[in-house]
Amino acid sequence: MAQQNISIKIADRPYSLKVSSPEQEEIIRKAADEVNRRIRAYQDKLPGKGTVELLSFAALNVCMTNISFQEQLRNMTSEEQKLAAELDGYLENIDKNSR
């Protein structure tokens, strides 16, 4: 697919972007929706704050969530490796005992 121009809005400000696939467009649109959702939540909690402050809080919140998911993924990957090694040990032991 050739690059396609799309428009999104973040904090009521329009942005024109180029995407190279429908999947990329979907991800961008979902990300913009999520940022806007978080901005609205902060607008409700912090009335009177400016757009830059709201965007800063939303960005911080998104990054904190991302870092938390990365840590969970690392922990799960580590646990998976331990379980795979344990399973290999069991299988090796079964193989030795069956001879």
Distance bins in CASP14 RR format, pairs under 12 A and 6 or more apart:
PFRMAT RR
TARGET T0000
AUTHOR 0000-0000-0000
RMODE 2
METHOD distances of the structure
MODEL  1
1 18 0 0 0 0 0 1 0 0 0 0 0
1 19 0 0 0 0 1 0 0 0 0 0 0
1 20 1 0 0 1 0 0 0 0 0 0 0
1 21 1 0 1 0 0 0 0 0 0 0 0
1 22 1 0 0 1 0 0 0 0 0 0 0
1 23 0 0 0 0 1 0 0 0 0 0 0
1 24 0 0 0 0 1 0 0 0 0 0 0
1 25 0 0 0 0 1 0 0 0 0 0 0
2 18 0 0 0 0 1 0 0 0 0 0 0
2 19 0 0 0 0 0 1 0 0 0 0 0
2 20 0 0 0 0 1 0 0 0 0 0 0
2 21 0 0 0 0 0 1 0 0 0 0 0
3 16 0 0 0 0 0 1 0 0 0 0 0
3 17 0 0 0 0 1 0 0 0 0 0 0
3 18 1 0 1 0 0 0 0 0 0 0 0
3 19 1 0 0 1 0 0 0 0 0 0 0
3 20 1 0 1 0 0 0 0 0 0 0 0
3 21 0 0 0 0 1 0 0 0 0 0 0
3 24 0 0 0 0 1 0 0 0 0 0 0
3 25 0 0 0 0 0 1 0 0 0 0 0
4 16 0 0 0 0 0 1 0 0 0 0 0
4 17 0 0 0 0 1 0 0 0 0 0 0
4 18 1 0 0 1 0 0 0 0 0 0 0
4 19 1 0 1 0 0 0 0 0 0 0 0
4 20 1 0 0 1 0 0 0 0 0 0 0
4 21 0 0 0 0 1 0 0 0 0 0 0
4 22 0 0 0 0 1 0 0 0 0 0 0
4 24 0 0 0 0 1 0 0 0 0 0 0
4 25 1 0 0 1 0 0 0 0 0 0 0
4 28 0 0 0 0 0 1 0 0 0 0 0
5 15 0 0 0 0 0 1 0 0 0 0 0
5 16 1 0 1 0 0 0 0 0 0 0 0
5 17 1 0 0 1 0 0 0 0 0 0 0
5 18 1 0 1 0 0 0 0 0 0 0 0
5 19 0 0 0 0 1 0 0 0 0 0 0
5 20 0 0 0 0 0 1 0 0 0 0 0
5 25 0 0 0 0 0 1 0 0 0 0 0
5 28 0 0 0 0 0 1 0 0 0 0 0
6 14 0 0 0 0 0 1 0 0 0 0 0
6 15 0 0 0 0 1 0 0 0 0 0 0
6 16 1 0 0 1 0 0 0 0 0 0 0
6 17 1 0 1 0 0 0 0 0 0 0 0
6 18 1 0 0 1 0 0 0 0 0 0 0
6 19 1 0 1 0 0 0 0 0 0 0 0
6 20 0 0 0 0 0 1 0 0 0 0 0
6 21 0 0 0 0 0 1 0 0 0 0 0
6 22 0 0 0 0 0 1 0 0 0 0 0
6 24 0 0 0 0 1 0 0 0 0 0 0
6 25 1 0 1 0 0 0 0 0 0 0 0
6 26 0 0 0 0 0 1 0 0 0 0 0
6 27 0 0 0 0 0 1 0 0 0 0 0
6 28 1 0 0 1 0 0 0 0 0 0 0
6 29 1 0 0 1 0 0 0 0 0 0 0
6 32 0 0 0 0 1 0 0 0 0 0 0
7 13 0 0 0 0 0 1 0 0 0 0 0
7 14 1 0 1 0 0 0 0 0 0 0 0
7 15 1 0 0 1 0 0 0 0 0 0 0
7 16 1 0 1 0 0 0 0 0 0 0 0
7 17 1 0 0 1 0 0 0 0 0 0 0
7 18 0 0 0 0 0 1 0 0 0 0 0
7 19 0 0 0 0 0 1 0 0 0 0 0
7 25 0 0 0 0 0 1 0 0 0 0 0
7 28 0 0 0 0 0 1 0 0 0 0 0
7 29 0 0 0 0 0 1 0 0 0 0 0
7 32 0 0 0 0 0 1 0 0 0 0 0
8 14 1 0 0 1 0 0 0 0 0 0 0
8 15 1 0 1 0 0 0 0 0 0 0 0
8 16 0 0 0 0 1 0 0 0 0 0 0
8 17 1 0 0 1 0 0 0 0 0 0 0
8 18 0 0 0 0 0 1 0 0 0 0 0
8 19 0 0 0 0 0 1 0 0 0 0 0
8 25 0 0 0 0 1 0 0 0 0 0 0
8 26 0 0 0 0 0 1 0 0 0 0 0
8 27 0 0 0 0 0 1 0 0 0 0 0
8 28 1 0 0 1 0 0 0 0 0 0 0
8 29 1 0 0 1 0 0 0 0 0 0 0
8 30 0 0 0 0 0 1 0 0 0 0 0
8 31 0 0 0 0 1 0 0 0 0 0 0
8 32 1 0 1 0 0 0 0 0 0 0 0
8 33 0 0 0 0 1 0 0 0 0 0 0
8 34 0 0 0 0 0 1 0 0 0 0 0
8 35 0 0 0 0 1 0 0 0 0 0 0
8 36 0 0 0 0 1 0 0 0 0 0 0
9 15 1 0 0 1 0 0 0 0 0 0 0
9 16 0 0 0 0 0 1 0 0 0 0 0
9 17 0 0 0 0 0 1 0 0 0 0 0
9 28 0 0 0 0 0 1 0 0 0 0 0
9 29 0 0 0 0 0 1 0 0 0 0 0
9 32 1 0 0 1 0 0 0 0 0 0 0
9 33 0 0 0 0 1 0 0 0 0 0 0
9 35 0 0 0 0 1 0 0 0 0 0 0
9 36 1 0 0 1 0 0 0 0 0 0 0
9 39 0 0 0 0 0 1 0 0 0 0 0
10 17 0 0 0 0 0 1 0 0 0 0 0
10 28 0 0 0 0 0 1 0 0 0 0 0
10 29 0 0 0 0 0 1 0 0 0 0 0
10 31 0 0 0 0 1 0 0 0 0 0 0
10 32 1 0 1 0 0 0 0 0 0 0 0
10 33 0 0 0 0 1 0 0 0 0 0 0
10 34 0 0 0 0 0 1 0 0 0 0 0
10 35 1 0 1 0 0 0 0 0 0 0 0
10 36 1 0 0 1 0 0 0 0 0 0 0
10 37 0 0 0 0 0 1 0 0 0 0 0
10 38 0 0 0 0 0 1 0 0 0 0 0
10 39 1 0 0 1 0 0 0 0 0 0 0
10 40 0 0 0 0 0 1 0 0 0 0 0
10 51 0 0 0 0 1 0 0 0 0 0 0
10 54 0 0 0 0 0 1 0 0 0 0 0
10 55 1 0 0 1 0 0 0 0 0 0 0
10 58 0 0 0 0 1 0 0 0 0 0 0
10 59 0 0 0 0 0 1 0 0 0 0 0
10 62 0 0 0 0 0 1 0 0 0 0 0
11 32 0 0 0 0 1 0 0 0 0 0 0
11 35 1 0 0 1 0 0 0 0 0 0 0
11 36 1 0 0 1 0 0 0 0 0 0 0
11 37 0 0 0 0 0 1 0 0 0 0 0
11 38 0 0 0 0 0 1 0 0 0 0 0
11 39 1 0 1 0 0 0 0 0 0 0 0
11 40 0 0 0 0 1 0 0 0 0 0 0
11 42 0 0 0 0 0 1 0 0 0 0 0
11 43 0 0 0 0 1 0 0 0 0 0 0
11 49 0 0 0 0 0 1 0 0 0 0 0
11 50 0 0 0 0 1 0 0 0 0 0 0
11 51 1 0 1 0 0 0 0 0 0 0 0
11 52 0 0 0 0 1 0 0 0 0 0 0
11 53 0 0 0 0 0 1 0 0 0 0 0
11 54 1 0 0 1 0 0 0 0 0 0 0
11 55 1 0 0 1 0 0 0 0 0 0 0
11 56 0 0 0 0 0 1 0 0 0 0 0
11 57 0 0 0 0 0 1 0 0 0 0 0
11 58 0 0 0 0 1 0 0 0 0 0 0
11 59 0 0 0 0 0 1 0 0 0 0 0
12 32 0 0 0 0 0 1 0 0 0 0 0
12 35 0 0 0 0 0 1 0 0 0 0 0
12 36 0 0 0 0 1 0 0 0 0 0 0
12 39 0 0 0 0 1 0 0 0 0 0 0
12 40 0 0 0 0 0 1 0 0 0 0 0
12 43 0 0 0 0 0 1 0 0 0 0 0
12 51 0 0 0 0 1 0 0 0 0 0 0
12 54 0 0 0 0 0 1 0 0 0 0 0
12 55 0 0 0 0 0 1 0 0 0 0 0
13 32 0 0 0 0 0 1 0 0 0 0 0
13 35 0 0 0 0 0 1 0 0 0 0 0
13 36 0 0 0 0 0 1 0 0 0 0 0
13 39 0 0 0 0 0 1 0 0 0 0 0
13 51 0 0 0 0 1 0 0 0 0 0 0
13 52 0 0 0 0 0 1 0 0 0 0 0
13 54 0 0 0 0 0 1 0 0 0 0 0
13 55 0 0 0 0 1 0 0 0 0 0 0
14 32 0 0 0 0 0 1 0 0 0 0 0
15 28 0 0 0 0 1 0 0 0 0 0 0
15 29 0 0 0 0 0 1 0 0 0 0 0
15 31 0 0 0 0 0 1 0 0 0 0 0
15 32 0 0 0 0 1 0 0 0 0 0 0
15 35 0 0 0 0 0 1 0 0 0 0 0
15 36 0 0 0 0 0 1 0 0 0 0 0
16 28 0 0 0 0 0 1 0 0 0 0 0
17 24 0 0 0 0 1 0 0 0 0 0 0
17 25 0 0 0 0 1 0 0 0 0 0 0
17 27 0 0 0 0 0 1 0 0 0 0 0
17 28 1 0 0 1 0 0 0 0 0 0 0
17 29 0 0 0 0 1 0 0 0 0 0 0
17 31 0 0 0 0 0 1 0 0 0 0 0
17 32 0 0 0 0 1 0 0 0 0 0 0
18 24 0 0 0 0 1 0 0 0 0 0 0
18 25 0 0 0 0 1 0 0 0 0 0 0
18 28 0 0 0 0 0 1 0 0 0 0 0
19 25 1 0 1 0 0 0 0 0 0 0 0
19 26 0 0 0 0 1 0 0 0 0 0 0
19 27 0 0 0 0 1 0 0 0 0 0 0
19 28 1 0 0 1 0 0 0 0 0 0 0
19 29 0 0 0 0 1 0 0 0 0 0 0
19 31 0 0 0 0 0 1 0 0 0 0 0
20 27 0 0 0 0 0 1 0 0 0 0 0
20 28 0 0 0 0 0 1 0 0 0 0 0
21 27 0 0 0 0 1 0 0 0 0 0 0
21 28 0 0 0 0 0 1 0 0 0 0 0
22 28 0 0 0 0 0 1 0 0 0 0 0
22 29 0 0 0 0 0 1 0 0 0 0 0
23 29 0 0 0 0 0 1 0 0 0 0 0
23 30 0 0 0 0 0 1 0 0 0 0 0
24 30 0 0 0 0 0 1 0 0 0 0 0
24 31 0 0 0 0 0 1 0 0 0 0 0
25 31 0 0 0 0 0 1 0 0 0 0 0
25 32 0 0 0 0 0 1 0 0 0 0 0
26 32 0 0 0 0 0 1 0 0 0 0 0
26 33 0 0 0 0 0 1 0 0 0 0 0
27 33 0 0 0 0 0 1 0 0 0 0 0
27 34 0 0 0 0 0 1 0 0 0 0 0
28 34 0 0 0 0 0 1 0 0 0 0 0
28 35 0 0 0 0 0 1 0 0 0 0 0
29 35 0 0 0 0 0 1 0 0 0 0 0
29 36 0 0 0 0 0 1 0 0 0 0 0
30 36 0 0 0 0 0 1 0 0 0 0 0
30 37 0 0 0 0 0 1 0 0 0 0 0
31 37 0 0 0 0 0 1 0 0 0 0 0
31 38 0 0 0 0 0 1 0 0 0 0 0
31 58 0 0 0 0 0 1 0 0 0 0 0
31 59 0 0 0 0 0 1 0 0 0 0 0
31 62 0 0 0 0 1 0 0 0 0 0 0
31 66 0 0 0 0 0 1 0 0 0 0 0
32 38 0 0 0 0 0 1 0 0 0 0 0
32 39 0 0 0 0 0 1 0 0 0 0 0
32 58 0 0 0 0 0 1 0 0 0 0 0
32 62 0 0 0 0 0 1 0 0 0 0 0
33 39 0 0 0 0 0 1 0 0 0 0 0
33 40 0 0 0 0 0 1 0 0 0 0 0
33 58 0 0 0 0 0 1 0 0 0 0 0
34 40 0 0 0 0 0 1 0 0 0 0 0
34 41 0 0 0 0 0 1 0 0 0 0 0
34 58 0 0 0 0 1 0 0 0 0 0 0
34 59 0 0 0 0 0 1 0 0 0 0 0
34 61 0 0 0 0 1 0 0 0 0 0 0
34 62 1 0 0 1 0 0 0 0 0 0 0
34 65 0 0 0 0 1 0 0 0 0 0 0
34 66 0 0 0 0 0 1 0 0 0 0 0
35 41 0 0 0 0 0 1 0 0 0 0 0
35 42 0 0 0 0 0 1 0 0 0 0 0
35 51 0 0 0 0 0 1 0 0 0 0 0
35 54 0 0 0 0 1 0 0 0 0 0 0
35 55 1 0 0 1 0 0 0 0 0 0 0
35 56 0 0 0 0 0 1 0 0 0 0 0
35 57 0 0 0 0 0 1 0 0 0 0 0
35 58 1 0 1 0 0 0 0 0 0 0 0
35 59 1 0 0 1 0 0 0 0 0 0 0
35 60 0 0 0 0 0 1 0 0 0 0 0
35 61 0 0 0 0 1 0 0 0 0 0 0
35 62 1 0 0 1 0 0 0 0 0 0 0
35 63 0 0 0 0 0 1 0 0 0 0 0
35 65 0 0 0 0 0 1 0 0 0 0 0
36 42 0 0 0 0 0 1 0 0 0 0 0
36 43 0 0 0 0 0 1 0 0 0 0 0
36 51 0 0 0 0 0 1 0 0 0 0 0
36 54 0 0 0 0 0 1 0 0 0 0 0
36 55 0 0 0 0 0 1 0 0 0 0 0
36 58 0 0 0 0 1 0 0 0 0 0 0
36 62 0 0 0 0 0 1 0 0 0 0 0
37 43 0 0 0 0 0 1 0 0 0 0 0
37 44 0 0 0 0 0 1 0 0 0 0 0
37 54 0 0 0 0 0 1 0 0 0 0 0
37 58 0 0 0 0 1 0 0 0 0 0 0
37 61 0 0 0 0 0 1 0 0 0 0 0
37 62 0 0 0 0 0 1 0 0 0 0 0
38 44 0 0 0 0 0 1 0 0 0 0 0
38 45 0 0 0 0 0 1 0 0 0 0 0
38 46 0 0 0 0 0 1 0 0 0 0 0
38 54 0 0 0 0 1 0 0 0 0 0 0
38 55 0 0 0 0 1 0 0 0 0 0 0
38 56 0 0 0 0 0 1 0 0 0 0 0
38 57 1 0 0 1 0 0 0 0 0 0 0
38 58 1 0 1 0 0 0 0 0 0 0 0
38 59 0 0 0 0 1 0 0 0 0 0 0
38 60 0 0 0 0 1 0 0 0 0 0 0
38 61 1 0 1 0 0 0 0 0 0 0 0
38 62 1 0 0 1 0 0 0 0 0 0 0
38 63 0 0 0 0 0 1 0 0 0 0 0
38 64 0 0 0 0 0 1 0 0 0 0 0
38 65 0 0 0 0 1 0 0 0 0 0 0
39 45 0 0 0 0 0 1 0 0 0 0 0
39 46 0 0 0 0 0 1 0 0 0 0 0
39 49 0 0 0 0 0 1 0 0 0 0 0
39 50 0 0 0 0 0 1 0 0 0 0 0
39 51 0 0 0 0 1 0 0 0 0 0 0
39 52 0 0 0 0 0 1 0 0 0 0 0
39 53 0 0 0 0 0 1 0 0 0 0 0
39 54 1 0 1 0 0 0 0 0 0 0 0
39 55 1 0 0 1 0 0 0 0 0 0 0
39 56 0 0 0 0 0 1 0 0 0 0 0
39 57 0 0 0 0 1 0 0 0 0 0 0
39 58 1 0 1 0 0 0 0 0 0 0 0
39 59 0 0 0 0 1 0 0 0 0 0 0
39 61 0 0 0 0 1 0 0 0 0 0 0
39 62 0 0 0 0 0 1 0 0 0 0 0
40 46 0 0 0 0 0 1 0 0 0 0 0
40 47 0 0 0 0 0 1 0 0 0 0 0
40 54 0 0 0 0 1 0 0 0 0 0 0
40 57 0 0 0 0 0 1 0 0 0 0 0
40 58 0 0 0 0 1 0 0 0 0 0 0
41 49 0 0 0 0 0 1 0 0 0 0 0
41 54 0 0 0 0 1 0 0 0 0 0 0
41 57 0 0 0 0 1 0 0 0 0 0 0
41 58 0 0 0 0 1 0 0 0 0 0 0
41 61 0 0 0 0 1 0 0 0 0 0 0
41 62 0 0 0 0 0 1 0 0 0 0 0
42 48 0 0 0 0 0 1 0 0 0 0 0
42 49 1 0 0 1 0 0 0 0 0 0 0
42 50 0 0 0 0 1 0 0 0 0 0 0
42 51 0 0 0 0 0 1 0 0 0 0 0
42 52 0 0 0 0 0 1 0 0 0 0 0
42 53 0 0 0 0 1 0 0 0 0 0 0
42 54 1 0 1 0 0 0 0 0 0 0 0
42 55 0 0 0 0 1 0 0 0 0 0 0
42 56 0 0 0 0 1 0 0 0 0 0 0
42 57 1 0 1 0 0 0 0 0 0 0 0
42 58 1 0 0 1 0 0 0 0 0 0 0
42 59 0 0 0 0 0 1 0 0 0 0 0
42 60 0 0 0 0 0 1 0 0 0 0 0
42 61 0 0 0 0 1 0 0 0 0 0 0
42 62 0 0 0 0 0 1 0 0 0 0 0
43 49 1 0 0 1 0 0 0 0 0 0 0
43 50 0 0 0 0 1 0 0 0 0 0 0
43 51 0 0 0 0 1 0 0 0 0 0 0
43 53 0 0 0 0 0 1 0 0 0 0 0
43 54 1 0 0 1 0 0 0 0 0 0 0
43 55 0 0 0 0 0 1 0 0 0 0 0
43 57 0 0 0 0 1 0 0 0 0 0 0
43 58 0 0 0 0 1 0 0 0 0 0 0
44 54 0 0 0 0 0 1 0 0 0 0 0
44 57 0 0 0 0 0 1 0 0 0 0 0
45 53 0 0 0 0 0 1 0 0 0 0 0
45 54 0 0 0 0 1 0 0 0 0 0 0
45 57 0 0 0 0 1 0 0 0 0 0 0
45 58 0 0 0 0 0 1 0 0 0 0 0
45 61 0 0 0 0 0 1 0 0 0 0 0
46 53 1 0 0 1 0 0 0 0 0 0 0
46 54 1 0 0 1 0 0 0 0 0 0 0
46 56 0 0 0 0 0 1 0 0 0 0 0
46 57 1 0 0 1 0 0 0 0 0 0 0
46 58 0 0 0 0 0 1 0 0 0 0 0
47 53 0 0 0 0 0 1 0 0 0 0 0
47 54 0 0 0 0 0 1 0 0 0 0 0
48 54 0 0 0 0 1 0 0 0 0 0 0
49 55 0 0 0 0 1 0 0 0 0 0 0
49 56 0 0 0 0 1 0 0 0 0 0 0
49 57 1 0 0 1 0 0 0 0 0 0 0
49 58 0 0 0 0 0 1 0 0 0 0 0
50 56 0 0 0 0 1 0 0 0 0 0 0
50 57 0 0 0 0 0 1 0 0 0 0 0
50 58 0 0 0 0 0 1 0 0 0 0 0
51 57 0 0 0 0 0 1 0 0 0 0 0
51 58 0 0 0 0 0 1 0 0 0 0 0
52 58 0 0 0 0 0 1 0 0 0 0 0
52 59 0 0 0 0 0 1 0 0 0 0 0
53 59 0 0 0 0 0 1 0 0 0 0 0
53 60 0 0 0 0 0 1 0 0 0 0 0
54 60 0 0 0 0 0 1 0 0 0 0 0
54 61 0 0 0 0 0 1 0 0 0 0 0
55 61 0 0 0 0 0 1 0 0 0 0 0
55 62 0 0 0 0 0 1 0 0 0 0 0
56 62 0 0 0 0 0 1 0 0 0 0 0
56 63 0 0 0 0 0 1 0 0 0 0 0
57 63 0 0 0 0 0 1 0 0 0 0 0
57 64 0 0 0 0 0 1 0 0 0 0 0
58 64 0 0 0 0 0 1 0 0 0 0 0
58 65 0 0 0 0 0 1 0 0 0 0 0
59 65 0 0 0 0 0 1 0 0 0 0 0
59 66 0 0 0 0 0 1 0 0 0 0 0
60 66 0 0 0 0 0 1 0 0 0 0 0
60 67 0 0 0 0 0 1 0 0 0 0 0
61 67 0 0 0 0 0 1 0 0 0 0 0
61 68 0 0 0 0 0 1 0 0 0 0 0
62 68 0 0 0 0 0 1 0 0 0 0 0
62 69 0 0 0 0 0 1 0 0 0 0 0
63 69 0 0 0 0 0 1 0 0 0 0 0
63 70 0 0 0 0 0 1 0 0 0 0 0
64 70 0 0 0 0 0 1 0 0 0 0 0
64 71 0 0 0 0 0 1 0 0 0 0 0
65 71 0 0 0 0 0 1 0 0 0 0 0
65 72 0 0 0 0 0 1 0 0 0 0 0
66 72 0 0 0 0 0 1 0 0 0 0 0
66 73 0 0 0 0 0 1 0 0 0 0 0
67 73 0 0 0 0 0 1 0 0 0 0 0
67 74 0 0 0 0 0 1 0 0 0 0 0
68 74 0 0 0 0 0 1 0 0 0 0 0
68 75 0 0 0 0 0 1 0 0 0 0 0
69 75 0 0 0 0 0 1 0 0 0 0 0
69 76 0 0 0 0 0 1 0 0 0 0 0
70 76 0 0 0 0 0 1 0 0 0 0 0
70 77 0 0 0 0 0 1 0 0 0 0 0
71 77 0 0 0 0 0 1 0 0 0 0 0
71 78 0 0 0 0 0 1 0 0 0 0 0
72 78 0 0 0 0 0 1 0 0 0 0 0
72 79 0 0 0 0 0 1 0 0 0 0 0
73 79 0 0 0 0 0 1 0 0 0 0 0
73 80 0 0 0 0 0 1 0 0 0 0 0
74 80 0 0 0 0 0 1 0 0 0 0 0
74 81 0 0 0 0 0 1 0 0 0 0 0
75 81 0 0 0 0 0 1 0 0 0 0 0
75 82 0 0 0 0 0 1 0 0 0 0 0
76 82 0 0 0 0 0 1 0 0 0 0 0
76 83 0 0 0 0 0 1 0 0 0 0 0
77 83 0 0 0 0 0 1 0 0 0 0 0
77 84 0 0 0 0 0 1 0 0 0 0 0
78 84 0 0 0 0 0 1 0 0 0 0 0
78 85 0 0 0 0 0 1 0 0 0 0 0
79 85 0 0 0 0 0 1 0 0 0 0 0
79 86 0 0 0 0 0 1 0 0 0 0 0
80 86 0 0 0 0 0 1 0 0 0 0 0
80 87 0 0 0 0 0 1 0 0 0 0 0
81 87 0 0 0 0 0 1 0 0 0 0 0
81 88 0 0 0 0 0 1 0 0 0 0 0
82 88 0 0 0 0 0 1 0 0 0 0 0
82 89 0 0 0 0 0 1 0 0 0 0 0
83 89 0 0 0 0 0 1 0 0 0 0 0
83 90 0 0 0 0 0 1 0 0 0 0 0
84 90 0 0 0 0 0 1 0 0 0 0 0
84 91 0 0 0 0 0 1 0 0 0 0 0
85 91 0 0 0 0 0 1 0 0 0 0 0
85 92 0 0 0 0 0 1 0 0 0 0 0
86 92 0 0 0 0 0 1 0 0 0 0 0
86 93 0 0 0 0 0 1 0 0 0 0 0
87 93 0 0 0 0 0 1 0 0 0 0 0
87 94 0 0 0 0 0 1 0 0 0 0 0
88 94 0 0 0 0 0 1 0 0 0 0 0
88 95 0 0 0 0 0 1 0 0 0 0 0
89 95 0 0 0 0 1 0 0 0 0 0 0
89 96 0 0 0 0 1 0 0 0 0 0 0
89 97 0 0 0 0 0 1 0 0 0 0 0
90 96 0 0 0 0 0 1 0 0 0 0 0
90 97 0 0 0 0 0 1 0 0 0 0 0
91 97 0 0 0 0 0 1 0 0 0 0 0
91 98 0 0 0 0 0 1 0 0 0 0 0
92 98 0 0 0 0 0 1 0 0 0 0 0
92 99 0 0 0 0 0 1 0 0 0 0 0
93 99 0 0 0 0 0 1 0 0 0 0 0
END
